[in-house]
């Protein structure tokens, strides 16, 4: 297990507060963990929370790209934009997009 803290999505960093319990708080945005019995538990909770937020942001961006792509396709944007469509699909696949319809275009 690593004691290394991931950077907060806001660009800040976690500060460890300890006493009888341990918690981490971002100096910039105020994001914090609940209090844990050990430093290791607080660090793990911080890092998991950061990863969950990053995954949620990525999922949101994928949904935005999928919506934009399907909007274009549904509105008859055709051959002149084939290169854009192919680039958008490649970016979507590279970022982990899972829309099965997108893979059959």
C-alpha positions in Angstrom: 0.0 0.0 0.0 1.3 3.4 -0.9 1.2 6.6 1.2 1.3 8.6 -2.0 -1.7 10.9 -2.3 -3.3 11.6 -5.7 -3.8 15.2 -6.7 -7.3 16.6 -6.1 -9.2 17.2 -9.4 -9.2 21.0 -8.5 -5.4 21.0 -8.7 -5.0 21.2 -4.9 -3.5 18.6 -2.6 -4.7 16.7 0.4 -3.5 17.7 3.9 -3.4 15.0 6.5 -5.0 15.9 9.9 -4.4 13.5 12.8 -5.2 13.2 16.4 -7.1 10.2 17.6 -8.4 9.8 14.0 -7.1 10.6 10.6 -8.7 12.6 7.7 -7.5 14.4 4.6 -8.7 17.7 3.3 -7.8 19.6 0.1 -6.3 23.0 0.9 -7.9 24.5 -2.2 -11.5 23.2 -2.6 -12.2 21.8 0.9 -12.8 18.2 -0.3 -12.3 15.9 2.6 -12.5 12.3 3.7 -14.4 11.1 6.8 -12.2 10.4 9.8 -10.5 7.0 9.9 -8.7 5.0 12.6 -5.5 4.8 10.6 -3.5 7.0 8.3 -3.5 4.2 5.7 -7.3 4.0 5.7 -7.6 7.8 5.2 -5.1 7.7 2.3 -6.9 4.9 0.6 -10.2 6.6 1.0 -8.8 9.9 -0.5 -7.2 8.1 -3.5 -10.4 6.0 -4.2 -12.5 9.2 -4.0 -10.2 11.0 -6.5 -10.3 8.0 -8.9 -14.1 7.8 -8.7 -14.4 11.5 -9.5 -12.0 11.2 -12.5 -14.0 8.2 -13.8 -17.3 10.1 -13.4 -15.8 13.1 -15.3 -14.6 10.7 -18.1 -18.0 9.0 -18.3 -19.6 12.4 -18.6 -17.3 13.5 -21.4 -17.9 10.2 -23.3 -21.6 10.8 -23.0 -21.2 14.3 -24.3 -19.2 13.1 -27.3 -21.7 10.3 -28.0 -24.6 12.8 -27.9 -22.8 15.2 -30.2 -22.0 12.4 -32.6 -25.5 11.0 -32.7 -26.9 14.6 -33.1 -24.8 15.1 -36.2 -25.7 11.7 -37.6 -29.4 12.1 -36.9 -29.4 15.5 -38.6 -28.1 14.2 -41.9 -24.5 15.3 -41.7 -23.1 13.0 -44.3 -20.1 12.4 -46.5 -18.4 15.8 -46.2 -18.0 15.1 -42.5 -16.9 11.5 -42.8 -13.3 12.4 -41.7 -14.6 14.2 -38.7 -16.9 11.3 -37.8 -14.1 8.8 -38.1 -11.8 10.9 -35.9 -14.6 11.3 -33.4 -15.2 7.6 -33.3 -11.5 6.9 -32.9 -11.3 9.4 -30.0 -14.4 7.9 -28.4 -13.0 4.3 -28.6 -9.6 5.5 -27.3 -11.3 7.1 -24.3 -13.2 4.0 -23.5 -16.6 4.7 -25.1 -18.8 1.6 -25.1 -21.8 2.5 -27.3 -22.2 -0.6 -29.5 -23.9 1.4 -32.3 -20.9 3.7 -32.6 -18.7 0.7 -33.5 -20.8 -0.3 -36.5 -21.0 3.0 -38.3 
